Amino acid sequence: MKTAITELLGIDVPILAFTHCRDVVAAVSRAGGMGVLGAVAHSPEQLAIDLAWIEEQVGDRPYGVDLIVPAKYAGSDTGGFTLDDIRQLIPAEHVAFVNDILARYDVPPLPDDEPARGVLGRGGEEGTAAPFSESQAGPLLEISLAHAPSLIVNALGPPPPHMIERVKEEGRLIGALAGKAQHAARHVAAGVDIIIAQGAEAGGHTGEVGTMVLVPEVVDAVGSVPVLAAGGIGRGRQMAAAMALGAQGVWCGSVWLTTEEAETHPVVKQKFLHATSSDTVRSRSRTGKPARQLRTAWTDEWDDPNTPQPLGMPLQPILVNSALARIDRAAYRPGSGAEQLTNYFVGQIVGTMNETKSAAQVVYDMIDEFIEAVQKLGHQLND
């Protein structure tokens, strides 16, 4: 199957898998697509370990790395805040609100020997860079370029000029996500090689424009630069629709969260398997920017107009990271209040993610359904 994406990346099928799980990266790349490791939560040391492992698993097959370097975030005008700076900026009422949530849902503290990050827990060495900041992403970029990913992607806004320069110096391709056509055009003008047009149906950070509207707008805006469609795509019929809109391939994230290889929290995975496409919400409750995730008691608490509103990025993740770690740990206890709170990023495709299968099988099923859908369209034209 040949498209501009398969030719550019040297892959068999135009399916790219964004995932935080190295096993999914390897499985999808071996199946003929391209796995892209979401590295924002990695330390430089762990990223080096995971990239070396991926390369052992995939051989000469290509893979990618996804970083988050937002164009603007709290303190970006002065080089970015450290964790120490942010601790001084968190309002006391927000700390009290998070503590109140944990108390009302009976979420116990983390054990003393378990690390935690954020203002509500231990952790965060003096001078440590804040999450979702250029200071944090810089070392991750250098670790990535010391390995062999074919593609580096910036997941939130335009890649900074130095990021584009470094990637191109090393002979790699650079991609960026866009939620509006004008954003995509700016990415291309800056030197981006691949545009991921991500509609509002997607999991994680999204804009407000739906995929069906966004993809052809982006395709028209970027000329010959190849476009990957993202947002609400996890089946072959959706892939066929995306390519009919002008995309050269698809970028899928949520669909891997219920695969056999995924490291998704088991309680959250079960919620995904039973969720409908109406069970997600765009909320700033985890990162400070609108991000689609499973609706749970956690998002409901933060959406209440009578409670403190989420802070901006990176203040909100520093505020809540330790709380989320406590919730995830406590959710393993059946019947605990934490079960009501625990959630994760996921797109509206969750409504069809109701069966656990291998990541490779997801790829094969998508291709089979894509072929069937295209053949049906061909028959309709013939008729």
C-alpha positions as CSV (number, residue, x, y, z in Angstrom):
1,M,0.0,0.0,0.0
2,K,1.7,3.2,-1.2
3,T,1.0,6.8,-0.1
4,A,3.2,9.8,0.3
5,I,3.5,8.8,4.0
6,T,4.6,5.2,3.4
7,E,7.1,6.3,0.9
8,L,8.5,9.1,3.1
9,L,8.7,6.9,6.2
10,G,9.6,3.6,4.6
11,I,6.6,1.7,6.1
12,D,4.2,-0.8,4.6
13,V,0.9,0.7,5.8
14,P,0.1,4.3,6.6
15,I,-0.9,3.7,10.2
16,L,1.1,5.6,12.9
17,A,0.5,4.6,16.5
18,F,1.0,7.2,19.2
19,T,1.5,5.4,22.6
20,H,3.3,5.7,25.9
21,C,4.0,2.0,25.9
22,R,7.2,0.7,24.2
23,D,5.6,-2.7,23.6
24,V,2.9,-1.1,21.4
25,V,5.5,0.9,19.5
26,A,7.4,-2.3,18.7
27,A,4.3,-4.3,17.9
28,V,2.9,-1.7,15.4
29,S,6.3,-1.1,13.7
30,R,6.8,-4.9,13.3
31,A,3.2,-5.1,11.8
32,G,4.1,-2.7,9.1
33,G,3.0,0.6,10.5
34,M,5.1,3.0,12.7
35,G,5.0,3.1,16.5
36,V,5.6,6.6,18.0
37,L,6.6,6.6,21.7
38,G,5.1,9.4,23.7
39,A,8.1,10.5,25.9
40,V,6.7,13.4,27.9
41,A,6.5,11.3,31.1
42,H,10.0,9.7,30.7
43,S,13.1,10.7,32.5
44,P,16.1,11.0,30.2
45,E,17.5,7.8,31.7
46,Q,14.3,5.8,31.1
47,L,13.9,7.2,27.6
48,A,17.4,5.9,26.7
49,I,16.5,2.5,28.1
50,D,13.2,2.3,26.2
51,L,14.6,3.5,22.9
52,A,17.4,1.0,23.1
53,W,14.8,-1.8,23.8
54,I,12.6,-0.7,20.9
55,E,15.5,-0.8,18.5
56,E,16.4,-4.3,19.6
57,Q,12.8,-5.3,18.9
58,V,12.2,-3.6,15.6
59,G,15.6,-4.0,13.9
60,D,15.8,-1.7,10.9
61,R,12.0,-0.9,10.9
62,P,11.3,2.8,11.6
63,Y,9.8,4.2,14.7
64,G,9.2,7.7,16.1
65,V,9.3,9.8,19.3
66,D,6.7,12.3,20.4
67,L,7.6,15.2,22.7
68,I,5.6,18.1,24.2
69,V,7.1,21.5,23.9
70,P,4.2,24.1,24.1
71,A,4.7,27.5,22.5
72,K,3.5,29.2,25.6
73,Y,3.2,28.1,29.3
74,A,3.6,29.8,32.7
75,G,7.0,31.3,32.9
76,S,8.0,30.7,29.3
77,D,8.9,34.3,28.7
78,T,11.7,34.0,31.3
79,G,12.9,30.5,30.4
80,G,10.3,28.5,32.2
81,F,9.6,27.9,35.9
82,T,11.2,25.3,38.0
83,L,9.2,23.2,40.4
84,D,10.4,25.4,43.2
85,D,9.0,28.5,41.4
86,I,5.7,26.8,40.8
87,R,5.3,25.8,44.4
88,Q,5.2,29.5,45.2
89,L,2.5,30.1,42.6
90,I,-0.1,27.4,43.6
91,P,-3.0,29.1,45.4
92,A,-3.7,27.7,48.8
93,E,-7.4,27.3,47.9
94,H,-6.4,24.9,45.1
95,V,-4.2,22.8,47.4
96,A,-7.1,22.7,49.8
97,F,-9.5,21.7,47.1
98,V,-7.4,18.8,46.0
99,N,-6.9,17.6,49.5
100,D,-10.6,17.8,50.0
101,I,-11.2,15.6,47.0
102,L,-8.8,13.0,48.3
103,A,-10.3,13.1,51.7
104,R,-13.9,12.8,50.5
105,Y,-13.1,9.8,48.3
106,D,-11.0,8.2,51.0
107,V,-7.8,8.1,49.0
108,P,-4.8,7.2,51.3
109,P,-1.3,8.7,51.1
110,L,1.4,7.1,49.1
111,P,3.8,4.8,51.0
112,D,6.9,6.6,52.2
113,D,9.1,4.6,49.8
114,E,7.1,5.5,46.7
115,P,8.1,8.7,44.9
116,A,5.6,11.4,44.3
117,R,5.8,14.7,42.4
118,G,4.0,18.0,42.8
119,V,3.1,20.4,45.6
120,L,1.0,17.8,47.4
121,G,3.7,15.2,47.9
122,R,7.3,14.5,48.2
123,G,9.6,14.8,45.2
124,G,10.8,17.5,42.9
125,E,14.5,18.2,43.5
126,E,15.5,21.8,43.8
127,G,15.8,23.4,40.4
128,T,14.0,20.6,38.6
129,A,12.4,21.7,35.3
130,A,8.6,21.8,35.2
131,P,6.6,19.3,33.2
132,F,5.4,20.3,29.7
133,S,8.3,22.9,29.4
134,E,11.1,23.4,27.0
135,S,13.6,22.9,29.8
136,Q,12.2,19.4,30.4
137,A,11.9,18.5,26.8
138,G,15.5,19.6,25.8
139,P,17.3,16.6,27.3
140,L,14.6,14.2,25.9
141,L,15.2,15.6,22.4
142,E,18.9,15.0,22.7
143,I,18.4,11.5,24.0
144,S,16.1,10.8,21.1
145,L,18.5,12.1,18.5
146,A,21.3,10.0,20.0
147,H,19.2,7.0,19.0
148,A,17.6,6.1,15.7
149,P,14.0,7.3,15.5
150,S,13.0,8.4,12.0
151,L,10.5,10.9,13.1
152,I,10.3,13.4,16.0
153,V,6.9,14.9,16.7
154,N,5.9,17.9,18.8
155,A,2.5,17.2,20.2
156,L,1.5,20.7,21.4
157,G,1.9,23.7,19.1
158,P,4.7,24.6,16.7
159,P,8.1,23.1,17.3
160,P,10.5,25.7,18.5
161,P,13.0,26.8,15.8
162,H,16.0,25.1,17.6
163,M,14.0,21.9,17.8
164,I,13.4,21.9,14.0
165,E,17.1,22.8,13.4
166,R,18.4,20.0,15.6
167,V,16.1,17.3,14.1
168,K,17.0,18.3,10.5
169,E,20.7,18.5,11.4
170,E,20.5,14.8,12.4
171,G,18.7,13.9,9.2
172,R,15.4,13.0,10.8
173,L,11.9,14.1,9.9
174,I,9.9,16.4,12.1
175,G,6.1,16.4,12.5
176,A,3.6,18.5,14.5
177,L,0.0,18.3,15.5
178,A,-2.5,21.0,14.3
179,G,-6.1,21.6,15.4
180,K,-6.6,24.5,12.9
181,A,-5.7,25.0,9.3
182,Q,-3.8,28.2,10.0
183,H,-1.7,26.4,12.6
184,A,-0.8,23.7,10.1
185,A,0.2,26.4,7.6
186,R,2.5,28.0,10.2
187,H,4.1,24.6,11.0
188,V,4.9,24.1,7.3
189,A,6.3,27.6,7.0
190,A,8.6,26.8,9.9
191,G,9.9,23.7,8.2
192,V,7.8,20.8,9.5
193,D,7.8,17.7,7.2
194,I,4.5,16.0,8.3
195,I,1.3,17.5,9.6
196,I,-1.0,15.6,12.0
197,A,-4.5,17.1,11.6
198,Q,-6.0,16.2,15.0
199,G,-9.8,16.7,15.3
200,A,-11.7,17.4,18.6
201,E,-12.7,13.7,18.8
202,A,-9.1,12.7,19.7
203,G,-7.9,11.8,23.2
204,G,-5.4,14.2,25.0
205,H,-4.9,17.8,24.0
206,T,-7.3,18.8,21.2
207,G,-8.8,21.8,19.6
208,E,-12.5,22.3,18.9
209,V,-12.8,21.5,15.2
210,G,-14.0,18.0,14.3
211,T,-11.9,15.7,12.2
212,M,-14.3,15.6,9.2
213,V,-14.1,19.3,8.8
214,L,-10.4,19.8,9.9
215,V,-8.7,17.3,7.6
216,P,-9.7,18.7,4.2
217,E,-9.0,22.3,5.5
218,V,-5.5,21.3,6.5
219,V,-4.9,19.4,3.3
220,D,-5.8,22.4,1.3
221,A,-3.7,24.7,3.5
222,V,-0.4,22.8,3.3
223,G,-0.1,22.0,-0.3
224,S,2.2,19.0,-1.0
225,V,3.2,18.4,2.6
226,P,1.7,15.0,3.7
227,V,-1.1,15.0,6.2
228,L,-2.0,12.4,8.8
229,A,-5.6,12.4,10.0
230,A,-6.2,12.0,13.8
231,G,-9.2,12.1,16.0
232,G,-11.8,9.4,16.2
233,I,-9.9,7.0,14.0
234,G,-9.5,3.4,15.1
235,R,-11.1,1.3,12.3
236,G,-10.6,0.8,8.6
237,R,-13.7,2.6,7.5
238,Q,-12.6,5.7,9.4
239,M,-9.2,5.3,7.8
240,A,-10.8,5.1,4.3
241,A,-12.8,8.2,5.1
242,A,-9.7,10.1,6.2
243,M,-7.9,9.3,3.1
244,A,-10.9,10.2,1.0
245,L,-10.6,13.6,2.6
246,G,-7.0,13.9,1.4
247,A,-5.0,12.5,4.2
248,Q,-2.0,10.3,3.3
249,G,-2.4,8.1,6.4
250,V,-3.7,8.1,10.0
251,W,-2.4,8.8,13.4
252,C,-4.1,6.7,16.1
253,G,-3.7,7.0,19.8
254,S,-6.7,5.9,21.9
255,V,-7.2,2.6,20.2
256,W,-4.0,1.1,21.6
257,L,-5.1,1.7,25.2
258,T,-7.1,-1.5,25.4
259,T,-4.6,-3.8,23.5
260,E,-2.9,-6.7,25.2
261,E,0.4,-4.9,25.2
262,A,-0.9,-1.6,26.7
263,E,0.2,-0.7,30.2
264,T,-3.1,1.0,30.9
265,H,-4.2,0.9,34.5
266,P,-6.4,-2.2,34.7
267,V,-9.3,-0.4,36.3
268,V,-9.2,2.3,33.6
269,K,-8.9,-0.3,30.9
270,Q,-12.1,-1.9,32.1
271,K,-13.8,1.5,32.1
272,F,-12.6,2.0,28.5
273,L,-13.9,-1.5,27.5
274,H,-17.4,-0.6,28.8
275,A,-17.5,3.1,27.8
276,T,-19.6,4.7,25.0
277,S,-18.5,7.4,22.7
278,S,-20.4,9.9,24.9
279,D,-18.3,9.1,28.0
280,T,-15.5,11.5,27.4
281,V,-15.0,15.2,28.1
282,R,-12.5,17.9,27.2
283,S,-11.2,19.0,30.6
284,R,-8.3,21.1,31.9
285,S,-8.2,19.0,35.1
286,R,-5.1,17.0,34.4
287,T,-2.7,19.3,32.5
288,G,-4.2,22.8,32.5
289,K,-5.0,22.7,28.8
290,P,-8.2,21.2,27.3
291,A,-7.6,17.5,26.9
292,R,-10.1,14.8,26.1
293,Q,-10.3,12.1,28.7
294,L,-12.7,9.7,30.3
295,R,-15.4,11.5,32.3
296,T,-15.3,10.4,35.9
297,A,-15.8,11.9,39.4
298,W,-12.4,13.6,38.9
299,T,-13.5,15.6,35.9
300,D,-16.9,16.3,37.4
301,E,-15.2,17.8,40.5
302,W,-13.2,20.2,38.5
303,D,-16.1,21.1,36.2
304,D,-18.2,22.3,39.1
305,P,-18.5,26.1,38.8
306,N,-18.6,26.4,42.5
307,T,-15.1,25.0,43.0
308,P,-11.7,26.4,42.0
309,Q,-11.0,26.2,38.3
310,P,-8.0,24.4,36.9
311,L,-4.8,26.3,36.7
312,G,-2.8,26.8,33.6
313,M,0.0,24.6,32.3
314,P,2.4,23.7,34.0
315,L,0.8,24.7,37.3
316,Q,-2.1,22.3,37.1
317,P,0.0,19.1,36.6
318,I,2.3,20.1,39.4
319,L,-0.8,20.6,41.6
320,V,-2.4,17.3,40.8
321,N,0.3,14.8,39.8
322,S,0.7,13.4,43.3
323,A,-3.0,13.2,43.8
324,L,-3.4,11.3,40.5
325,A,-0.7,8.9,41.6
326,R,-2.5,8.3,44.9
327,I,-5.8,7.8,43.1
328,D,-4.3,5.3,40.6
329,R,-2.6,3.3,43.4
330,A,-5.8,3.2,45.6
331,A,-8.0,2.3,42.7
332,Y,-6.6,-1.3,42.8
333,R,-8.8,-1.8,45.9
334,P,-12.2,-3.0,44.8
335,G,-15.0,-0.7,45.9
336,S,-12.7,2.2,46.8
337,G,-13.6,5.8,46.3
338,A,-10.5,6.1,44.1
339,E,-12.2,3.9,41.5
340,Q,-14.7,6.6,40.9
341,L,-12.0,9.2,40.4
342,T,-9.4,7.3,38.3
343,N,-9.4,8.2,34.6
344,Y,-7.0,8.8,31.7
345,F,-6.8,10.5,28.3
346,V,-9.0,8.8,25.6
347,G,-10.9,9.9,22.5
348,Q,-14.4,9.3,21.4
349,I,-13.3,6.1,19.6
350,V,-13.5,4.5,23.0
351,G,-17.1,3.5,22.2
352,T,-15.8,0.8,19.8
353,M,-12.8,-0.2,22.0
354,N,-14.8,-3.0,23.6
355,E,-12.5,-5.9,22.9
356,T,-9.0,-6.6,24.0
357,K,-6.7,-7.8,21.2
358,S,-3.1,-7.5,20.2
359,A,-1.7,-4.3,18.8
360,A,-0.7,-6.1,15.6
361,Q,-4.3,-7.5,15.2
362,V,-5.6,-3.9,15.5
363,V,-3.4,-3.0,12.5
364,Y,-4.5,-6.0,10.5
365,D,-8.1,-5.5,11.2
366,M,-7.9,-1.8,10.2
367,I,-6.3,-2.7,6.9
368,D,-8.8,-5.5,6.2
369,E,-11.7,-3.1,6.9
370,F,-10.1,-0.3,4.9
371,I,-9.8,-2.6,1.8
372,E,-13.4,-3.7,2.2
373,A,-14.6,-0.1,2.5
374,V,-12.7,1.0,-0.6
375,Q,-13.9,-1.9,-2.6
376,K,-17.5,-1.2,-1.6
377,L,-17.1,2.4,-2.8
378,G,-15.6,1.1,-6.0
379,H,-18.6,-1.1,-6.6
380,Q,-21.0,1.8,-6.0
381,L,-19.1,3.8,-8.6
382,N,-19.3,1.0,-11.1
383,D,-23.0,0.5,-10.5
